[in-house]
Amino acid sequence: MAEPTLPRLTPKLLAAFNTLAPEAASGLRRATLTLDLSALRHNAMVAKRAAGQRKILAAVKADGYGHGAATVAHALRGIVDGFMVASLGEGEALRQAGITQRIVVLQGVMNQAEARRAAKRFLEPVFHHASQIDAVGTVGFGLPLTVWLKIDTGMHRVGFTPQEFPAAYARVSTLRGVRPNSGVLTHFARADEPDAAPTQAQIALFQQATAPCAGELSLCNSAGLLAFPEAGGDWVRPGIMLYGGNPFTEGTAAAHDLRPVMSLTTQLIAVRTVLAGESVGYGGRFTAPETMPVGVAAIGYGDGYPRHAPDGTPIIVNGQRAALIGRVSMDLITIDLRGITAAVGDMVECWGAQLPIDEVASAAATISYELMCQMSGRVARRVVELDA
Ligand SMILES: *Cc1c(COP(=O)(O)O)cnc(C)c1O
């Protein structure tokens, strides 16, 4: 694999980032998540250019992919046209936080009480199963409910099949509490892969099924938005690209001009010499092939660093690229410091401005989405604008 391109990071930005970084002065040595809102807005502008005339529903489910849904929504509200969450509770929390734009709720509503909650807050539930239409029934909800229907065009997870769809759409149109001309959406299963055929088939099925529909249409996630301009629709639904993750199984985020929003950093709390033949950490997974310096950093799976990261997982120490060695513990990791200039107190970056999260995800056999979502509440958070 070619050496991935690092995200655009000028010496000036790096200096700003490093001085902002560890709370060394206060003696606080802990994992810190730095969220760069200027990168978030930049990525949203990349999405906006790709969207053309289409409007943007920014995916902020799972607490904004771990970045903080309200923080993200406030930062993006001048750029995007609405937001998409998984659950009613996530939608209500965004309203509570003062977000007034359209909010689509992917799981939809399961009964009349939930439909009333959605209507009250102007949340737009997605209907993906007939049982939801049955449950909502023909009563009114005080305020008319804007709803979406989901068609299963190939993901085979949720949604009405193209065969079921016309009847479901007709039935929803007769519900008294629901606004006419519901929106219709579908979700791509394989838009992130090099083979375009499965996505093209999904697009064709969707276009066919929705030809008689007068409401708003939406097809694209991040990968669909960037790789399938022909998909069309009225709304696009980017998620991962906003946060600077690579939406594709190949290549890099930087190649799409996406910048990392989240940087996970901590400090070296010890630098020690491990003798040739000695093993490091639980299970002795790494044995020193020679007498060597090993750094210990204050972060572990208790903070959300992936426990399955193997020896060799890249990590940045004091601006230099180093490698994880030994098993990840709850609060600590160990780092090979051979050839690295480092001292106690130096900044360690697990991923972010200096190291694409996708590289760490791929080393740990997962995807950036999961790393972002699994940040623990223990991690300190701060919001910055590096490029302001
Ligand atoms: C999460 C999600 C998205 C966003 O996907 P990304 O791959 O993060 O861009 C879009 N649509 C639906 C239905 C989703 O669940």
The ligand as an SDF file (V2000), in Angstrom:
LIG
                    3D

 15 15  0  0  0  0  0  0  0  0999 V2000
  -25.4700    6.6600    9.2380 C   0  0  0  0  0  0  0  0  0  0  0  0
  -26.2780    6.8600    8.0300 C   0  0  0  0  0  0  0  0  0  0  0  0
  -25.8560    7.7320    7.0230 C   0  0  0  0  0  0  0  0  0  0  0  0
  -24.4910    8.3680    6.9980 C   0  0  0  0  0  0  0  0  0  0  0  0
  -23.5560    7.3980    6.5840 O   0  0  0  0  0  0  0  0  0  0  0  0
  -21.9950    7.7430    6.4100 P   0  0  0  0  0  0  0  0  0  0  0  0
  -21.4260    6.4980    5.8510 O   0  0  0  0  0  0  0  0  0  0  0  0
  -21.4780    8.0400    7.7680 O   0  0  0  0  0  0  0  0  0  0  0  0
  -21.9260    8.9120    5.5080 O   0  0  0  0  0  0  0  0  0  0  0  0
  -26.7370    7.9770    5.9820 C   0  0  0  0  0  0  0  0  0  0  0  0
  -27.9580    7.3680    5.9250 N   0  0  0  0  0  0  0  0  0  0  0  0
  -28.3720    6.5090    6.8640 C   0  0  0  0  0  0  0  0  0  0  0  0
  -29.6960    5.8590    6.7210 C   0  0  0  0  0  0  0  0  0  0  0  0
  -27.5430    6.2160    7.9400 C   0  0  0  0  0  0  0  0  0  0  0  0
  -27.9550    5.3400    8.8590 O   0  0  0  0  0  0  0  0  0  0  0  0
  1  2  1  0
  2  3  1  0
  2 14  2  0
  3  4  1  0
  3 10  2  0
  4  5  1  0
  5  6  1  0
  6  7  2  0
  6  8  1  0
  6  9  1  0
 10 11  1  0
 11 12  2  0
 12 13  1  0
 12 14  1  0
 14 15  1  0
M  END
$$$$
